[in-house]
Amino acid sequence: MNKSPYSSTKVIELGSCAFRQWRAIHSHCRFIHGYKLTAKFWFGGSALDEKNWICDFGGLKNLKSTLQSMFDHTLCVAADDPHLEDFKLLHEKGVVDLRIMDNGVGIERVAEFCYHAATAAITLKYGDRVWVEKVEVFEHEDNSAIYEPIKPTNDQIDSMVLNHAIVTAQEIGDPVVTMPEPIQTPPHQSTAAHVGPRTTTGNYSGLFSGTNWG
């Protein structure tokens, strides 16, 4: 990946999200609790465009919509939560809007999810001219977490995110968020989460398919 003297940042409000850290038996985080999440994205580029921009922030509306469908007024719980069936029942009754995260919950996992969602969106729009450097997600002004993968070499870029897509949440059925097995490329190579039903109840197509990035 070429290093550019330019970088840019974008802040996106993810919404108010509830979590349960069932493994945090030593703290009140084992209870359902919530935060107003905000994500800050760092973008790098090999060159500026004709408008002297790295990234057109006006073209990130679909990314914002995807992230908010995941985290705005939802309840995120781990796939191994011992009370998962209770949460599914509440979802079926319309009490909560459930998201099940296979790799567990936590602000670090939220930052990881946002990184992969942004990488998919940016790659579809710009190819390898622009990339996501890192993502920082804030629970509030005092607490945040950063996901910043090890940078790949130029030769590795060709085999990374273009072979990957996140799956959209057009209409949540069985609300499962999965982190698939990574492709055997760089350490940050897509473990991108997706939102949507498992194959037993149907599948969603590519997250940004049919999107007009103009």
C-alpha positions as CSV (number, residue, x, y, z in Angstrom):
1,M,0.0,0.0,0.0
2,N,1.4,3.3,-1.0
3,K,1.8,6.0,1.6
4,S,0.2,9.4,0.8
5,P,1.0,12.7,2.5
6,Y,-2.7,13.2,2.6
7,S,-5.3,11.7,4.9
8,S,-8.9,12.7,5.8
9,T,-11.3,11.8,8.5
10,K,-15.1,11.4,8.8
11,V,-17.2,11.1,11.9
12,I,-20.5,9.1,11.7
13,E,-23.1,8.8,14.4
14,L,-24.0,5.1,14.8
15,G,-27.0,5.6,17.0
16,S,-28.0,4.5,20.5
17,C,-27.2,0.8,21.0
18,A,-27.7,-1.6,23.9
19,F,-25.2,-4.4,24.8
20,R,-24.8,-7.2,27.2
21,Q,-21.3,-8.4,28.2
22,W,-22.3,-11.7,29.8
23,R,-18.7,-12.6,30.5
24,A,-18.2,-9.5,32.6
25,I,-19.4,-11.1,35.8
26,H,-17.3,-8.8,37.9
27,S,-19.1,-5.6,36.7
28,H,-22.4,-4.1,35.8
29,C,-21.6,-4.6,32.1
30,R,-23.1,-8.1,32.5
31,F,-26.5,-6.3,32.5
32,I,-28.1,-4.8,29.4
33,H,-26.8,-1.2,29.1
34,G,-26.5,1.3,26.3
35,Y,-24.3,3.9,24.7
36,K,-24.7,6.5,22.0
37,L,-22.0,5.3,19.6
38,T,-19.9,7.5,17.4
39,A,-17.3,6.3,14.9
40,K,-14.4,8.2,13.4
41,F,-12.9,6.9,10.2
42,W,-9.4,7.7,8.9
43,F,-8.9,7.5,5.1
44,G,-5.7,7.3,3.1
45,G,-5.1,7.5,-0.6
46,S,-2.4,6.9,-3.2
47,A,-3.5,10.2,-4.9
48,L,-6.1,12.9,-4.7
49,D,-9.0,13.0,-7.2
50,E,-9.8,15.7,-9.7
51,K,-11.4,17.7,-6.9
52,N,-8.3,17.4,-4.7
53,W,-10.1,15.0,-2.3
54,I,-9.1,11.6,-1.0
55,C,-12.7,10.6,-0.3
56,D,-16.0,12.2,-1.2
57,F,-17.8,12.3,2.1
58,G,-21.1,12.8,0.3
59,G,-20.8,9.3,-1.1
60,L,-20.8,7.7,2.4
61,K,-24.6,7.8,2.9
62,N,-25.0,4.1,2.2
63,L,-22.3,3.3,4.7
64,K,-23.9,5.4,7.4
65,S,-27.2,3.6,6.7
66,T,-25.6,0.2,7.0
67,L,-23.9,1.0,10.2
68,Q,-27.1,2.5,11.7
69,S,-29.1,-0.5,10.7
70,M,-26.7,-2.5,12.8
71,F,-26.3,-0.3,15.9
72,D,-29.2,2.3,16.1
73,H,-31.8,1.2,18.6
74,T,-30.7,-2.4,18.6
75,L,-29.6,-4.9,21.2
76,C,-26.2,-6.6,20.5
77,V,-25.5,-9.8,22.3
78,A,-22.9,-12.5,21.9
79,A,-23.7,-15.7,20.0
80,D,-22.6,-17.7,23.1
81,D,-24.7,-15.7,25.6
82,P,-26.4,-18.3,27.9
83,H,-29.6,-16.3,27.7
84,L,-29.6,-16.0,23.9
85,E,-32.9,-17.9,23.5
86,D,-34.6,-15.5,25.8
87,F,-33.3,-12.5,23.7
88,K,-34.5,-14.3,20.5
89,L,-38.0,-14.7,22.1
90,L,-38.0,-11.0,23.0
91,H,-37.0,-10.2,19.4
92,E,-39.9,-12.3,18.1
93,K,-42.3,-10.5,20.3
94,G,-41.1,-7.1,19.1
95,V,-39.6,-6.1,22.4
96,V,-36.0,-5.7,21.1
97,D,-34.3,-5.4,17.7
98,L,-31.7,-8.1,18.2
99,R,-28.2,-8.4,16.6
100,I,-26.3,-11.6,17.4
101,M,-22.5,-11.2,17.1
102,D,-20.6,-14.4,16.5
103,N,-17.3,-13.1,17.8
104,G,-18.8,-11.4,20.9
105,V,-19.7,-7.9,21.8
106,G,-17.6,-4.9,23.0
107,I,-16.5,-1.6,21.7
108,E,-13.5,-3.2,20.1
109,R,-15.7,-5.5,18.1
110,V,-17.9,-2.5,17.0
111,A,-14.7,-0.8,15.7
112,E,-13.7,-3.9,13.8
113,F,-17.2,-4.2,12.3
114,C,-17.1,-0.5,11.2
115,Y,-13.7,-0.9,9.7
116,H,-14.7,-3.8,7.5
117,A,-18.0,-2.2,6.5
118,A,-16.1,1.0,5.5
119,T,-13.4,-1.0,3.7
120,A,-16.1,-2.8,1.6
121,A,-17.8,0.5,0.7
122,I,-14.6,2.4,-0.1
123,T,-13.2,-0.4,-2.2
124,L,-16.3,-0.7,-4.3
125,K,-16.3,3.1,-4.9
126,Y,-12.5,3.8,-5.4
127,G,-10.8,0.5,-6.0
128,D,-7.3,0.6,-4.5
129,R,-6.8,4.4,-4.7
130,V,-8.4,4.9,-1.3
131,W,-8.3,2.7,1.8
132,V,-9.4,2.9,5.4
133,E,-6.5,3.4,7.8
134,K,-8.3,2.8,11.1
135,V,-11.6,3.3,12.9
136,E,-12.1,4.6,16.4
137,V,-15.5,4.1,18.1
138,F,-16.6,6.1,21.1
139,E,-19.0,4.8,23.8
140,H,-18.8,8.3,25.3
141,E,-16.3,11.1,25.6
142,D,-14.1,9.0,28.1
143,N,-14.1,5.6,26.4
144,S,-13.2,4.5,22.9
145,A,-11.5,1.6,21.0
146,I,-9.5,1.6,17.8
147,Y,-9.3,-1.1,15.1
148,E,-6.2,-0.6,13.0
149,P,-5.0,-3.7,11.1
150,I,-1.5,-4.4,9.9
151,K,-1.0,-2.8,6.5
152,P,-0.8,-5.2,3.6
153,T,1.8,-4.9,0.8
154,N,0.9,-3.7,-2.6
155,D,0.9,-7.3,-3.9
156,Q,-1.5,-8.4,-1.3
157,I,-4.1,-5.6,-2.0
158,D,-5.3,-7.3,-5.2
159,S,-6.5,-10.4,-3.3
160,M,-8.2,-8.6,-0.3
161,V,-11.5,-6.8,0.0
162,L,-12.8,-7.0,-3.6
163,N,-13.4,-10.7,-3.0
164,H,-15.5,-9.9,0.0
165,A,-18.8,-8.3,0.7
166,I,-20.8,-7.7,3.8
167,V,-24.4,-8.8,3.6
168,T,-27.1,-6.1,3.9
169,A,-29.8,-5.8,6.5
170,Q,-32.6,-4.8,4.2
171,E,-35.1,-6.6,6.3
172,I,-33.9,-8.4,9.4
173,G,-35.3,-11.9,9.8
174,D,-33.1,-14.1,12.0
175,P,-30.8,-11.3,13.1
176,V,-27.4,-12.8,13.1
177,V,-24.1,-11.0,12.6
178,T,-21.3,-13.4,11.6
179,M,-17.6,-12.9,11.2
180,P,-16.6,-15.5,8.5
181,E,-13.4,-17.3,8.3
182,P,-10.7,-14.9,7.0
183,I,-9.2,-15.4,3.6
184,Q,-5.6,-16.5,3.8
185,T,-4.1,-13.0,3.2
186,P,-2.9,-10.3,5.6
187,P,-4.0,-10.4,9.2
188,H,-6.6,-7.7,8.6
189,Q,-8.0,-9.4,5.6
190,S,-11.7,-9.5,5.7
191,T,-13.3,-11.0,8.7
192,A,-16.2,-8.7,7.8
193,A,-19.3,-9.2,9.8
194,H,-22.7,-9.3,8.0
195,V,-26.2,-8.7,9.1
196,G,-29.0,-10.9,8.0
197,P,-30.5,-14.4,8.3
198,R,-28.6,-17.6,8.3
199,T,-28.9,-19.8,5.3
200,T,-31.6,-21.8,7.0
201,T,-34.0,-18.9,6.7
202,G,-32.6,-17.2,3.6
203,N,-29.7,-15.0,2.4
204,Y,-29.1,-11.4,1.5
205,S,-27.1,-10.4,-1.5
206,G,-24.1,-8.1,-1.5
207,L,-24.3,-5.2,0.9
208,F,-23.7,-2.5,-1.7
209,S,-25.0,-4.2,-4.9
210,G,-27.1,-1.8,-6.9
211,T,-25.7,1.2,-5.1
212,N,-25.2,4.4,-7.0
213,W,-22.1,6.0,-5.5
214,G,-22.4,9.1,-7.6
